[in-house]
Amino acid sequence: MQYRTLADLSNLVRTNIYIVPHDIDLVVGIPRSGMLPANMIALFLNKKMSDIDSFCEGRIMSTGKRSQYIADTDIKRVLIVDDSVNQGNSIKAAKDKLTVLNDKFEFVYLAPIVSSCGKELVDIYFEIIDDRRIFEWNLFHHPIIGRSCLDIDGILNKDPEIDDDGNIYKQFLHDATPMFLPTVEIETLITCRLEKYRNDTESWLKRHNIRYKNLVMLDLPSREERIKWGRYGEFKGEYYKNNNQVLFIESNKKQAQIIANISNKPVICLECNSLISPETSVKLKENSKSLIKKMINLILHGKIFLSLLLIIGK
C-alpha cells in the first residue's frame, strides 16, 4: 500500500516541472482531484487554466479574478491534467468529451501518478505506482473506508479540550466540531471513549450522517480507570489484528505505531500524516533509541569536557 499526501503531490509536480512543455497555452484540470495538480502546474508555469467543462464551453479562468472567465482566443496547445490514472476511466471520459475539439486544439495529457497500465493513456507522468494507492486528498471518500477501522476523536471530530467524565464532556459529545466526515460507509469505528457514552456518540454520528457497521468502545466504568489502564494502542491493535480490515486510520502517532506493530497491518496516522507499517514503526523506534544514545553521549562528553576545564583552571 502506498500513501501520498498533498505535500508529496506538490513536490512531485515541482521537481518534475521541467518535463512539462513550456509552450502550452492553457492548463485544463479534470474535476475534482485533477484541479489540484492542474492549478500547481498553471501557477509554476504562469499559464492560464480552466476546468474541462468550462473549456468545452469556450471559457477559461481570468488570472487573478476568481470565478471570472475570458474567451479562449489564441489558445492552441492545451494540457489536460488529472491527479492519477489507474484503469483510466476519467481520462478516457475526458478524451471522449474533447473529441469534437481535436481539429481546433492540440491536446497533451498528463497525470503525476499512474499505474503501469495507466501510463499508456497519458503523454506525461511523473511516478508509477502499481500497489494499492491512497491519497490524502480523497482518503475519506475512498472505497477502502468500507474495509477500514477509524479512530473518532482527532479524526471525525476535534479532540476534547476537557474530559471531566461529566457534564462538560457530555456537552462536548453533543457539540463536537466535525473534522473529516467520510462519505463511504465505515467498516468499524473504534474508540477509547467509554461504553457508557455510546448513546451520545451514536447520536452525534447520526446527526452528521456518518454511516458505519460497527462501533467498538472501551468497557470501563470511569475516566480514572481508563487512565490507569492506559493500553489505548494495544486495545485498537488487537481488534484490528483479529478482524478483516485492511487499513486503520488513527489520530495519535504513538498509538499508530503500537497498532501497526500488534496488527502487522498498515496504519495511516493523521498526526504525522504518513503511512505507518510495522517495518516503519520498528525503524522509528530504532531511530529514537539512536537519538537518545547520541544525546546521552553528548551530555557525558560535555561533562567530561567541563571537568577537564575545571582541572586546567586549578
VOPATI-383680 format. One record per residue (C-alpha): residue number from 1; residue in one letter; x, y, z. Coordinates in nm, 4 decimals, always signed. Last residue first. Example, Ala and Ser with C-alpha at 12.3 -4.5 7.8 and 13.67 -1.06 7.14 Angstrom:
residues 2
num:2&residu:S&x:+1.3670&y:-0.1060&z:+0.7140 $
num:1&residu:A&x:+1.2300&y:-0.4500&z:+0.7800 $
//
This chain:
residues 314
num:314&residu:K&x:+4.3066&y:+2.4805&z:+3.9017 $
num:313&residu:G&x:+4.1700&y:+2.6037&z:+3.5699 $
num:312&residu:I&x:+4.3068&y:+2.3004&z:+3.3945 $
num:311&residu:I&x:+4.1135&y:+2.0771&z:+3.6348 $
num:310&residu:L&x:+3.7933&y:+2.2824&z:+3.5848 $
num:309&residu:L&x:+3.8319&y:+2.2716&z:+3.2062 $
num:308&residu:L&x:+3.8852&y:+1.8967&z:+3.2213 $
num:307&residu:S&x:+3.5672&y:+1.8546&z:+3.4272 $
num:306&residu:L&x:+3.3707&y:+2.0621&z:+3.1728 $
num:305&residu:F&x:+3.4952&y:+1.8427&z:+2.8866 $
num:304&residu:I&x:+3.3947&y:+1.5284&z:+3.0779 $
num:303&residu:K&x:+3.0511&y:+1.6735&z:+3.1496 $
num:302&residu:G&x:+3.0052&y:+1.7670&z:+2.7853 $
num:301&residu:H&x:+3.1162&y:+1.4233&z:+2.6774 $
num:300&residu:L&x:+2.8515&y:+1.2728&z:+2.9054 $
num:299&residu:I&x:+2.5806&y:+1.5061&z:+2.7722 $
num:298&residu:L&x:+2.6820&y:+1.4384&z:+2.4131 $
num:297&residu:N&x:+2.6851&y:+1.0657&z:+2.4790 $
num:296&residu:I&x:+2.3379&y:+1.0824&z:+2.6359 $
num:295&residu:M&x:+2.2062&y:+1.2791&z:+2.3364 $
num:294&residu:K&x:+2.3581&y:+1.0304&z:+2.0942 $
num:293&residu:K&x:+2.2037&y:+0.7401&z:+2.2862 $
num:292&residu:I&x:+1.8623&y:+0.9110&z:+2.2809 $
num:291&residu:L&x:+1.8892&y:+0.9673&z:+1.9043 $
num:290&residu:S&x:+1.9788&y:+0.6010&z:+1.8470 $
num:289&residu:K&x:+1.6839&y:+0.4889&z:+2.0582 $
num:288&residu:S&x:+1.4506&y:+0.7182&z:+1.8592 $
num:287&residu:N&x:+1.5941&y:+0.5955&z:+1.5293 $
num:286&residu:E&x:+1.5449&y:+0.2333&z:+1.6375 $
num:285&residu:K&x:+1.1856&y:+0.3050&z:+1.7396 $
num:284&residu:L&x:+1.1145&y:+0.4832&z:+1.4119 $
num:283&residu:K&x:+1.2716&y:+0.1939&z:+1.2220 $
num:282&residu:V&x:+1.0453&y:-0.0549&z:+1.4034 $
num:281&residu:S&x:+0.7382&y:+0.1571&z:+1.3206 $
num:280&residu:T&x:+0.8348&y:+0.1763&z:+0.9550 $
num:279&residu:E&x:+0.8656&y:-0.2023&z:+0.9376 $
num:278&residu:P&x:+0.5259&y:-0.2492&z:+1.1039 $
num:277&residu:S&x:+0.3768&y:-0.0052&z:+0.8513 $
num:276&residu:I&x:+0.2989&y:+0.3579&z:+0.9251 $
num:275&residu:L&x:+0.1509&y:+0.5584&z:+0.6391 $
num:274&residu:S&x:+0.2036&y:+0.9281&z:+0.6924 $
num:273&residu:N&x:+0.0304&y:+1.2469&z:+0.8011 $
num:272&residu:C&x:+0.2327&y:+1.2809&z:+1.1252 $
num:271&residu:E&x:-0.0754&y:+1.3465&z:+1.3404 $
num:270&residu:L&x:-0.3036&y:+1.1949&z:+1.0768 $
num:269&residu:C&x:-0.1585&y:+0.8461&z:+1.1140 $
num:268&residu:I&x:-0.2405&y:+0.5969&z:+0.8399 $
num:267&residu:V&x:-0.1947&y:+0.2430&z:+0.9720 $
num:266&residu:P&x:-0.0791&y:-0.0625&z:+0.7780 $
num:265&residu:K&x:-0.1014&y:-0.4205&z:+0.9111 $
num:264&residu:N&x:+0.1200&y:-0.6299&z:+1.1407 $
num:263&residu:S&x:-0.1642&y:-0.6000&z:+1.3919 $
num:262&residu:I&x:+0.0487&y:-0.5519&z:+1.7034 $
num:261&residu:N&x:+0.3247&y:-0.3433&z:+1.5442 $
num:260&residu:A&x:+0.0900&y:-0.1287&z:+1.3342 $
num:259&residu:I&x:-0.1378&y:-0.0565&z:+1.6326 $
num:258&residu:I&x:+0.1597&y:+0.0342&z:+1.8524 $
num:257&residu:Q&x:+0.2956&y:+0.2748&z:+1.5893 $
num:256&residu:A&x:-0.0482&y:+0.4334&z:+1.5417 $
num:255&residu:Q&x:-0.0858&y:+0.4740&z:+1.9201 $
num:254&residu:K&x:+0.2345&y:+0.6758&z:+1.9366 $
num:253&residu:K&x:+0.1363&y:+0.8874&z:+1.6354 $
num:252&residu:N&x:-0.2173&y:+0.9714&z:+1.7521 $
num:251&residu:S&x:-0.5038&y:+1.0341&z:+1.5084 $
num:250&residu:E&x:-0.5519&y:+0.6813&z:+1.3751 $
num:249&residu:I&x:-0.6788&y:+0.5491&z:+1.0412 $
num:248&residu:F&x:-0.6551&y:+0.1679&z:+1.0272 $
num:247&residu:L&x:-0.6416&y:-0.0195&z:+0.6958 $
num:246&residu:V&x:-0.7108&y:-0.3717&z:+0.5647 $
num:245&residu:Q&x:-0.9979&y:-0.4696&z:+0.7958 $
num:244&residu:N&x:-1.0514&y:-0.8447&z:+0.8393 $
num:243&residu:N&x:-1.0550&y:-0.8784&z:+1.2166 $
num:242&residu:N&x:-0.8179&y:-1.0153&z:+1.4812 $
num:241&residu:K&x:-0.5291&y:-0.7764&z:+1.4197 $
num:240&residu:Y&x:-0.7511&y:-0.4672&z:+1.4089 $
num:239&residu:Y&x:-0.9065&y:-0.5594&z:+1.7439 $
num:238&residu:E&x:-0.5665&y:-0.6284&z:+1.8983 $
num:237&residu:G&x:-0.4264&y:-0.3003&z:+1.7653 $
num:236&residu:K&x:-0.7124&y:-0.0889&z:+1.8999 $
num:235&residu:F&x:-0.6808&y:-0.2148&z:+2.2562 $
num:234&residu:E&x:-0.2992&y:-0.2189&z:+2.2341 $
num:233&residu:G&x:-0.2944&y:+0.1453&z:+2.1230 $
num:232&residu:Y&x:-0.5109&y:+0.2515&z:+2.4153 $
num:231&residu:R&x:-0.3442&y:+0.0456&z:+2.6886 $
num:230&residu:G&x:-0.3736&y:+0.3112&z:+2.9633 $
num:229&residu:W&x:-0.5423&y:+0.1006&z:+3.2355 $
num:228&residu:K&x:-0.4953&y:+0.3737&z:+3.4998 $
num:227&residu:I&x:-0.6169&y:+0.6349&z:+3.2519 $
num:226&residu:R&x:-0.9238&y:+0.4257&z:+3.1694 $
num:225&residu:E&x:-0.9978&y:+0.3598&z:+3.5361 $
num:224&residu:E&x:-0.9829&y:+0.7328&z:+3.6073 $
num:223&residu:R&x:-1.2086&y:+0.8073&z:+3.3105 $
num:222&residu:S&x:-1.4705&y:+0.5744&z:+3.4549 $
num:221&residu:P&x:-1.6507&y:+0.2369&z:+3.4421 $
num:220&residu:L&x:-1.4507&y:+0.0577&z:+3.1705 $
num:219&residu:D&x:-1.5925&y:-0.1006&z:+2.8554 $
num:218&residu:L&x:-1.3962&y:+0.0794&z:+2.5844 $
num:217&residu:M&x:-1.5919&y:+0.1323&z:+2.2638 $
num:216&residu:V&x:-1.6297&y:-0.0528&z:+1.9323 $
num:215&residu:L&x:-1.8847&y:+0.0884&z:+1.6866 $
num:214&residu:N&x:-1.9556&y:-0.1419&z:+1.3930 $
num:213&residu:K&x:-2.1210&y:-0.1045&z:+1.0522 $
num:212&residu:Y&x:-2.0767&y:+0.2673&z:+0.9889 $
num:211&residu:R&x:-2.2540&y:+0.5611&z:+0.8249 $
num:210&residu:I&x:-2.1778&y:+0.9182&z:+0.9263 $
num:209&residu:N&x:-2.4780&y:+1.1403&z:+0.8539 $
num:208&residu:H&x:-2.3665&y:+1.4178&z:+1.0910 $
num:207&residu:R&x:-2.6683&y:+1.3846&z:+1.3206 $
num:206&residu:K&x:-2.6329&y:+1.0065&z:+1.3123 $
num:205&residu:L&x:-2.2719&y:+1.0232&z:+1.4296 $
num:204&residu:W&x:-2.3627&y:+1.2661&z:+1.7073 $
num:203&residu:S&x:-2.6496&y:+1.0459&z:+1.8280 $
num:202&residu:E&x:-2.4289&y:+0.7351&z:+1.8183 $
num:201&residu:T&x:-2.1654&y:+0.9043&z:+2.0364 $
num:200&residu:D&x:-2.4186&y:+1.0233&z:+2.2951 $
num:199&residu:N&x:-2.5801&y:+0.6771&z:+2.3044 $
num:198&residu:R&x:-2.2420&y:+0.5046&z:+2.3398 $
num:197&residu:Y&x:-2.1185&y:+0.7268&z:+2.6248 $
num:196&residu:K&x:-2.1397&y:+0.4499&z:+2.8883 $
num:195&residu:E&x:-1.9062&y:+0.2431&z:+2.6684 $
num:194&residu:L&x:-1.6177&y:+0.4767&z:+2.7478 $
num:193&residu:R&x:-1.4388&y:+0.6596&z:+2.4679 $
num:192&residu:C&x:-1.1296&y:+0.4636&z:+2.3759 $
num:191&residu:T&x:-1.2516&y:+0.4489&z:+2.0183 $
num:190&residu:I&x:-1.3055&y:+0.2063&z:+1.7324 $
num:189&residu:L&x:-1.5274&y:+0.2889&z:+1.4358 $
num:188&residu:T&x:-1.5541&y:-0.0125&z:+1.2095 $
num:187&residu:E&x:-1.6409&y:-0.0797&z:+0.8429 $
num:186&residu:I&x:-1.7111&y:+0.2825&z:+0.7550 $
num:185&residu:E&x:-1.9830&y:+0.3588&z:+0.4987 $
num:184&residu:V&x:-1.8394&y:+0.5979&z:+0.2413 $
num:183&residu:T&x:-1.8975&y:+0.9755&z:+0.2507 $
num:182&residu:P&x:-1.6489&y:+1.0157&z:+0.5331 $
num:181&residu:L&x:-1.6838&y:+1.3293&z:+0.7507 $
num:180&residu:F&x:-1.3428&y:+1.4736&z:+0.8378 $
num:179&residu:M&x:-1.3282&y:+1.7420&z:+1.1082 $
num:178&residu:P&x:-1.6620&y:+1.7898&z:+1.2852 $
num:177&residu:T&x:-1.6790&y:+2.0112&z:+1.5966 $
num:176&residu:A&x:-1.8154&y:+1.8183&z:+1.8957 $
num:175&residu:D&x:-2.1464&y:+1.9669&z:+2.0204 $
num:174&residu:H&x:-2.3154&y:+1.6621&z:+2.1729 $
num:173&residu:L&x:-2.0020&y:+1.4794&z:+2.2812 $
num:172&residu:F&x:-1.8621&y:+1.8093&z:+2.4128 $
num:171&residu:Q&x:-2.1739&y:+1.8607&z:+2.6246 $
num:170&residu:K&x:-2.1243&y:+1.5126&z:+2.7689 $
num:169&residu:Y&x:-1.7627&y:+1.6063&z:+2.8498 $
num:168&residu:I&x:-1.8674&y:+1.9202&z:+3.0366 $
num:167&residu:N&x:-2.1448&y:+1.7326&z:+3.2202 $
num:166&residu:G&x:-1.9260&y:+1.4501&z:+3.3496 $
num:165&residu:D&x:-1.6195&y:+1.2427&z:+3.2722 $
num:164&residu:D&x:-1.4262&y:+1.5673&z:+3.3264 $
num:163&residu:D&x:-1.2710&y:+1.5436&z:+2.9827 $
num:162&residu:I&x:-1.1654&y:+1.8938&z:+2.8791 $
num:161&residu:E&x:-1.0201&y:+2.0081&z:+2.5444 $
num:160&residu:P&x:-1.1966&y:+1.7313&z:+2.3536 $
num:159&residu:D&x:-1.0248&y:+1.6296&z:+2.0293 $
num:158&residu:K&x:-1.1782&y:+1.7758&z:+1.7127 $
num:157&residu:N&x:-1.4145&y:+1.5452&z:+1.5272 $
num:156&residu:L&x:-1.4104&y:+1.2627&z:+1.2747 $
num:155&residu:I&x:-1.0350&y:+1.2115&z:+1.3015 $
num:154&residu:G&x:-0.8948&y:+1.3668&z:+1.6206 $
num:153&residu:D&x:-1.1521&y:+1.1849&z:+1.8310 $
num:152&residu:I&x:-1.3092&y:+0.9015&z:+1.6291 $
num:151&residu:D&x:-1.0499&y:+0.6368&z:+1.5339 $
num:150&residu:L&x:-1.1258&y:+0.4592&z:+1.2102 $
num:149&residu:C&x:-1.1027&y:+0.0910&z:+1.1175 $
num:148&residu:S&x:-1.1121&y:+0.0148&z:+0.7461 $
num:147&residu:R&x:-1.2764&y:-0.2042&z:+0.4821 $
num:146&residu:G&x:-1.5528&y:+0.0363&z:+0.3743 $
num:145&residu:I&x:-1.3013&y:+0.3194&z:+0.4079 $
num:144&residu:I&x:-1.1160&y:+0.1453&z:+0.1215 $
num:143&residu:P&x:-1.3886&y:+0.2769&z:-0.1128 $
num:142&residu:H&x:-1.2226&y:+0.6212&z:-0.0996 $
num:141&residu:H&x:-1.4191&y:+0.9246&z:+0.0182 $
num:140&residu:F&x:-1.2287&y:+0.9818&z:+0.3419 $
num:139&residu:L&x:-0.8882&y:+0.9458&z:+0.1750 $
num:138&residu:N&x:-0.9626&y:+1.1742&z:-0.1225 $
num:137&residu:W&x:-0.6984&y:+1.4456&z:-0.0798 $
num:136&residu:E&x:-0.4657&y:+1.2327&z:+0.1327 $
num:135&residu:F&x:-0.4264&y:+0.9797&z:-0.1473 $
num:134&residu:I&x:-0.4314&y:+0.6012&z:-0.1148 $
num:133&residu:R&x:-0.2719&y:+0.3804&z:-0.3798 $
num:132&residu:R&x:-0.2828&y:-0.0025&z:-0.3878 $
num:131&residu:D&x:+0.0460&y:-0.1074&z:-0.5408 $
num:130&residu:D&x:+0.1234&y:-0.0357&z:-0.9074 $
num:129&residu:I&x:+0.2631&y:+0.3109&z:-0.8535 $
num:128&residu:I&x:+0.4401&y:+0.4860&z:-1.1410 $
num:127&residu:E&x:+0.5572&y:+0.8452&z:-1.0903 $
num:126&residu:F&x:+0.5944&y:+1.1601&z:-1.3019 $
num:125&residu:Y&x:+0.3600&y:+1.1207&z:-1.5994 $
num:124&residu:I&x:+0.3389&y:+1.2734&z:-1.9463 $
num:123&residu:D&x:+0.1673&y:+1.1634&z:-2.2681 $
num:122&residu:V&x:-0.1183&y:+0.9841&z:-2.0995 $
num:121&residu:L&x:-0.3204&y:+0.6665&z:-2.1621 $
num:120&residu:E&x:-0.0277&y:+0.4224&z:-2.1763 $
num:119&residu:K&x:+0.0756&y:+0.5331&z:-1.8273 $
num:118&residu:G&x:-0.2470&y:+0.3845&z:-1.6920 $
num:117&residu:C&x:-0.1383&y:+0.0219&z:-1.7331 $
num:116&residu:S&x:+0.1882&y:+0.0654&z:-1.5454 $
num:115&residu:S&x:-0.0085&y:+0.2690&z:-1.2918 $
num:114&residu:V&x:-0.0039&y:+0.6462&z:-1.2935 $
num:113&residu:I&x:+0.0787&y:+0.9429&z:-1.0704 $
num:112&residu:P&x:+0.1501&y:+1.2971&z:-1.1954 $
num:111&residu:A&x:-0.1136&y:+1.2719&z:-1.4698 $
num:110&residu:L&x:-0.0680&y:+1.4495&z:-1.8039 $
num:109&residu:Y&x:-0.2427&y:+1.4571&z:-2.1424 $
num:108&residu:V&x:-0.1360&y:+1.6877&z:-2.4273 $
num:107&residu:F&x:-0.4094&y:+1.8180&z:-2.6560 $
num:106&residu:E&x:-0.3546&y:+2.0116&z:-2.9794 $
num:105&residu:F&x:-0.6579&y:+2.2283&z:-3.0414 $
num:104&residu:K&x:-0.9122&y:+2.3059&z:-3.3172 $
num:103&residu:D&x:-0.9291&y:+1.9772&z:-3.5038 $
num:102&residu:N&x:-0.9397&y:+1.7747&z:-3.1801 $
num:101&residu:L&x:-1.2289&y:+1.9818&z:-3.0442 $
num:100&residu:V&x:-1.5094&y:+1.7309&z:-3.1101 $
num:99&residu:T&x:-1.3008&y:+1.4580&z:-2.9435 $
num:98&residu:L&x:-1.2757&y:+1.6570&z:-2.6189 $
num:97&residu:K&x:-1.5570&y:+1.4747&z:-2.4370 $
num:96&residu:D&x:-1.4249&y:+1.1353&z:-2.5449 $
num:95&residu:K&x:-1.0756&y:+1.2291&z:-2.4238 $
num:94&residu:A&x:-1.2160&y:+1.3379&z:-2.0883 $
num:93&residu:A&x:-1.4100&y:+1.0123&z:-2.0499 $
num:92&residu:K&x:-1.0918&y:+0.8159&z:-2.1239 $
num:91&residu:I&x:-0.9011&y:+1.0230&z:-1.8650 $
num:90&residu:S&x:-1.1663&y:+0.9520&z:-1.6029 $
num:89&residu:N&x:-1.1891&y:+0.5772&z:-1.6716 $
num:88&residu:G&x:-0.8132&y:+0.5254&z:-1.6868 $
num:87&residu:Q&x:-0.7574&y:+0.1951&z:-1.5104 $
num:86&residu:N&x:-0.5070&y:+0.3683&z:-1.2842 $
num:85&residu:V&x:-0.4551&y:+0.7303&z:-1.3834 $
num:84&residu:S&x:-0.3751&y:+0.9961&z:-1.1271 $
num:83&residu:D&x:-0.4256&y:+1.3649&z:-1.0458 $
num:82&residu:D&x:-0.5774&y:+1.4538&z:-1.3834 $
num:81&residu:V&x:-0.4435&y:+1.7155&z:-1.6232 $
num:80&residu:I&x:-0.5224&y:+1.8172&z:-1.9841 $
num:79&residu:L&x:-0.2504&y:+2.0437&z:-2.1291 $
num:78&residu:V&x:-0.3741&y:+2.2542&z:-2.4219 $
num:77&residu:R&x:-0.1817&y:+2.3791&z:-2.7263 $
num:76&residu:K&x:-0.3657&y:+2.6300&z:-2.9491 $
num:75&residu:I&x:-0.5250&y:+2.9052&z:-2.7409 $
num:74&residu:D&x:-0.5099&y:+3.2456&z:-2.9125 $
num:73&residu:T&x:-0.8710&y:+3.3244&z:-2.8147 $
num:72&residu:D&x:-1.0346&y:+3.1065&z:-2.5475 $
num:71&residu:A&x:-1.2674&y:+3.3811&z:-2.4203 $
num:70&residu:I&x:-1.2408&y:+3.5066&z:-2.0609 $
num:69&residu:Y&x:-1.3845&y:+3.3810&z:-1.7340 $
num:68&residu:Q&x:-1.4302&y:+3.5232&z:-1.3852 $
num:67&residu:S&x:-1.4955&y:+3.2983&z:-1.0850 $
num:66&residu:R&x:-1.2000&y:+3.4454&z:-0.9004 $
num:65&residu:K&x:-1.0084&y:+3.7209&z:-1.0704 $
num:64&residu:G&x:-0.6277&y:+3.6983&z:-1.0618 $
num:63&residu:T&x:-0.5942&y:+3.5340&z:-1.3996 $
num:62&residu:S&x:-0.9269&y:+3.5040&z:-1.5824 $
num:61&residu:M&x:-1.0394&y:+3.1448&z:-1.5915 $
num:60&residu:I&x:-1.1087&y:+2.9933&z:-1.9324 $
num:59&residu:R&x:-1.4347&y:+2.9730&z:-2.1263 $
num:58&residu:G&x:-1.5198&y:+2.8113&z:-2.4602 $
num:57&residu:E&x:-1.7959&y:+2.5788&z:-2.3378 $
num:56&residu:C&x:-1.5603&y:+2.2815&z:-2.3670 $
num:55&residu:F&x:-1.3141&y:+2.4766&z:-2.1518 $
num:54&residu:S&x:-1.5789&y:+2.5327&z:-1.8858 $
num:53&residu:D&x:-1.6466&y:+2.1588&z:-1.8736 $
num:52&residu:I&x:-1.2751&y:+2.0698&z:-1.8594 $
num:51&residu:D&x:-1.1748&y:+2.3046&z:-1.5824 $
num:50&residu:S&x:-0.9711&y:+2.6101&z:-1.6760 $
num:49&residu:M&x:-0.6194&y:+2.7470&z:-1.6666 $
num:48&residu:K&x:-0.3991&y:+3.0279&z:-1.7938 $
num:47&residu:K&x:-0.0251&y:+2.9762&z:-1.7649 $
num:46&residu:N&x:+0.2322&y:+3.1150&z:-1.5224 $
num:45&residu:L&x:+0.4446&y:+2.7991&z:-1.5487 $
num:44&residu:F&x:+0.4516&y:+2.7302&z:-1.1740 $
num:43&residu:L&x:+0.0982&y:+2.8637&z:-1.1271 $
num:42&residu:A&x:-0.0510&y:+2.6616&z:-1.4126 $
num:41&residu:I&x:+0.1318&y:+2.3493&z:-1.2939 $
num:40&residu:M&x:+0.0037&y:+2.3871&z:-0.9381 $
num:39&residu:N&x:-0.3522&y:+2.4569&z:-1.0579 $
num:38&residu:A&x:-0.3512&y:+2.1495&z:-1.2782 $
num:37&residu:P&x:-0.2026&y:+1.9416&z:-0.9962 $
num:36&residu:L&x:-0.5038&y:+2.0199&z:-0.7716 $
num:35&residu:M&x:-0.7710&y:+2.0521&z:-1.0435 $
num:34&residu:G&x:-0.7253&y:+1.6855&z:-1.1275 $
num:33&residu:S&x:-0.8870&y:+1.5935&z:-0.7968 $
num:32&residu:R&x:-1.2244&y:+1.7465&z:-0.8786 $
num:31&residu:P&x:-1.2515&y:+1.7931&z:-1.1607 $
num:30&residu:I&x:-1.0328&y:+1.7238&z:-1.4687 $
num:29&residu:G&x:-0.7936&y:+2.0185&z:-1.4927 $
num:28&residu:V&x:-0.7161&y:+2.2238&z:-1.8032 $
num:27&residu:V&x:-0.3838&y:+2.4057&z:-1.8435 $
num:26&residu:L&x:-0.3645&y:+2.6554&z:-2.1318 $
num:25&residu:D&x:-0.1154&y:+2.7900&z:-2.3841 $
num:24&residu:I&x:+0.1422&y:+2.5105&z:-2.3745 $
num:23&residu:D&x:+0.4905&y:+2.6135&z:-2.4855 $
num:22&residu:H&x:+0.6541&y:+2.5204&z:-2.1565 $
num:21&residu:P&x:+0.6091&y:+2.1511&z:-2.2222 $
num:20&residu:V&x:+0.6016&y:+1.9730&z:-1.8827 $
num:19&residu:I&x:+0.9124&y:+1.7664&z:-1.8113 $
num:18&residu:Y&x:+1.0864&y:+2.0627&z:-1.6427 $
num:17&residu:I&x:+0.8035&y:+2.0692&z:-1.3859 $
num:16&residu:N&x:+0.9252&y:+1.7379&z:-1.2479 $
num:15&residu:T&x:+1.0598&y:+1.8570&z:-0.9118 $
num:14&residu:R&x:+0.7654&y:+2.0931&z:-0.8586 $
num:13&residu:V&x:+0.4944&y:+1.8473&z:-0.9592 $
num:12&residu:L&x:+0.6225&y:+1.5659&z:-0.7385 $
num:11&residu:N&x:+0.6923&y:+1.8063&z:-0.4527 $
num:10&residu:S&x:+0.3330&y:+1.9353&z:-0.4628 $
num:9&residu:L&x:+0.1929&y:+1.5837&z:-0.4821 $
num:8&residu:D&x:+0.4031&y:+1.4695&z:-0.1875 $
num:7&residu:A&x:+0.2907&y:+1.7746&z:+0.0132 $
num:6&residu:L&x:-0.0707&y:+1.6888&z:-0.0692 $
num:5&residu:T&x:-0.0006&y:+1.3452&z:+0.0719 $
num:4&residu:R&x:+0.0620&y:+1.0114&z:-0.0982 $
num:3&residu:Y&x:+0.0082&y:+0.6743&z:+0.0667 $
num:2&residu:Q&x:+0.1267&y:+0.3476&z:-0.0934 $
num:1&residu:M&x:+0.0000&y:+0.0000&z:+0.0000 $
//
